[in-house]
Amino acid sequence: MARYTPGVMPTNPADWPEYFRVEHAKIAQAMETPSERFTWETLYAPPNKYGEGTTVKADGTTWNPGSGAGTYQYRGGAWRFLG
């Protein structure tokens, strides 16, 4: 997914409908545009919400899901080290 950067919201309420129409179109375009890369932010604690298939990057010290720093996926009720 491509990055979405919101525009500046107009101060005049009469301009809001057009602003929201444009912003929704930009969000839809960003969601449909493939990205050439994906970067995970390093987590220092487990995510608040996760489920089957959640993939994260752990720092390995403050939060070590089992094999030190690296990428993990939550599968079968446990964090699995991917590398």
Secondary structure as GFF3:
##gff-version 3
##sequence-region A 1 83
A	DSSP	three_ten_helix	13	15	.	.	.	ID=ss1
A	DSSP	alpha_helix	16	32	.	.	.	ID=ss2
A	DSSP	beta_strand	42	43	.	.	.	ID=ss3
A	DSSP	beta_strand	55	58	.	.	.	ID=ss4
A	DSSP	beta_strand	70	75	.	.	.	ID=ss5
A	DSSP	beta_strand	78	81	.	.	.	ID=ss6
###
